[in-house]
Amino acid sequence: MMKKAWQQARLWWAIASIVFILDWITKQAVEASLHYGQEIALLPFFDLTLRYNTGAAFSFLAGAGGWQRWFFSFIAAAVVIGISWRLVKIGKTHVMESLALSLILGGAVGNLYDRLVYGHVVDFIQVHWQSEWYFPAFNIADSAITLGVIVMLLDSFMPQRQQGDKK
């Protein structure tokens, strides 16, 4: 029974792995092509840039002195373990939730890798409005996490499953 559950979760781990690989490849390409802070305009509202984030979302705790690297790494590792466990339990029966979790898992692993290897997360996507308002730089991992949360929210608005089904 447990072997079958692990096999069912493989598809979702494969999606998470694809997210991680895309994130890693794009970060490597940007690191090899740009120097820190360089911006290349691709569209009037979209630039490629190389930035490092030692904090969390929106550079939260970026200037905290270094302890945040391990704090956020611990949180990401706990998320990876929790999502992996959940995917084993629901991988076949809750497709939308599993898709959402696999996107979040891939993004969490991508940013965890950066924190452990470099001590910061590599960001490179810059969205702005008329060169006056800039959204904080982000990456493929961040995008996957955001998309996963959106899928999860959409799934929550779908007609409810039977009561005992959400365990």
N, C-alpha and C positions, 0 to 999 in steps of 0.2 A: 504493500500500500504506500509506504513512504517513498519507495523507489519511483513509483509512478508520479507522485507529487513533485519530486525533484525533476523528473523528465519534463513535466508540464511547465515548470518554471524556466526551462532552458530557452524557450523562445523569447521570453521577456528579458532574460539576462543577455541574450544575443542583441536585442534592441539597445539595451543599456551599453553594451560593448561597442556598438556602432556609434552611439553618441560620444562615448569616451574617445574612440579613435578619431572621429571627425574633429572633436575639440582639440586633441593633441596635435594632429596634423596642421590644423589652421594656426594654432599657437606657435608651432615650430616654424611655419612659413613666415609668419609676421615677425618673429624674433630674428630670423635670418635676413629679412628684407628691410626692416626699419630700425632706426635707432630710437632710444627712449624719447617719448614726447613728439616724435615726428608725426605729422598728419598728412594724409593723402586724400584729397577730396575726390570722391567717386560720383556723388550726386550732390545737388545743392543742399541737401539735408543729411548727408551720410558720408562719413570719413572713415578711413582706416587709420588707426593710431596705435602706438605701443605704450601701454600704461601698466603699472604694477599696483596691485591692491593688497596691502598687508592686513586689511580689515575684512569685514563681511560686506553685505549688500550696502551700496551707497557709501562705501569706505567706513562703515561703522567700526569704531575702535581702531582705526588704521594707525593712529599715533599712540597706541597704548604701551609701547615699549618692548614688544616682542612676545609677551606671554600669550597674546591673543592667537598667535600661530598655532600653539598647541591646544588652546581652548577650542578654536574652530575646527581643528583637525579631529579632536575627540568627538565633537558634535557630529561632524560629517561621518566619522567611522560608525558612530551609533546609528545614524540614519541609514547607512549602507546595510548594517546588520539587520535593523528593523524592517527595512523594505524587502530585503532578501527573504527574511522569514515570512513576511506577509505574502510575497509572490509564491512561495511554496504552498501556502494554504489556499490561495484564491486563484492561482494562475490560469486554471481552466474555466472557472465558473464566473469570473468577474472581468470580462475582457476590457472594458473601458478603464476600470480602476487599475488593472494590471498594466495597461498601456501608459497611463499617467504615472504610475509608480516606476516603470522602467525608464521613462524619460527623466524623472527626478533622480533615479539611481545613477544613470549615466552621467548626468550633470554633477552630482555630488562627488562621484569618483574622479571626474575630470578636475574639479577644483581642489579636491583632497590631494590628488597627485601633485599639483602645483605647490600647494602649501608644504607638503613633506619634502619635495625635491628642491624647490627654489626659495621657500620661505615667504612667498607671496603668490597671488593669483595673477596670471597674465590676462589682461583685457586688451581688446583691440577694435571693437565696434563702437563707433561714436555717432550718435544721432543728435542733431541740433536743429534749431529753427533760426534761420537768417543770421547765422553766426553770432547770435546774441544769447540764446538759451541753449544750454548743453545738458543732455541727459548724461548721467555718469557712464563711463565706458563699461562695456560688458563683453562677453565671449559666447561661444557656442554652448558651453556648459550652462551658463546663466540662462540662455535662451531656452534650452531643453527643460530646465527646472521650471521656468515660467510657463512654458507650453504644457508641461505635466500638471501644474496647478490649475491651469485653465481647463484642461480635459477633465480633471477631477471635479472641478466646480460644475462643469456642464453635466457630468455624470450624476451629480447630486440633484440636478433638476429633472432627471429622467424619471419616468414612473417607477415608484418604489418596488423593490423586490420583496419577496415574502419576509416577514419579520425576522426569522432566524437566519436569514441568508447573509447578513453583514458581519457575522462573527469572524 
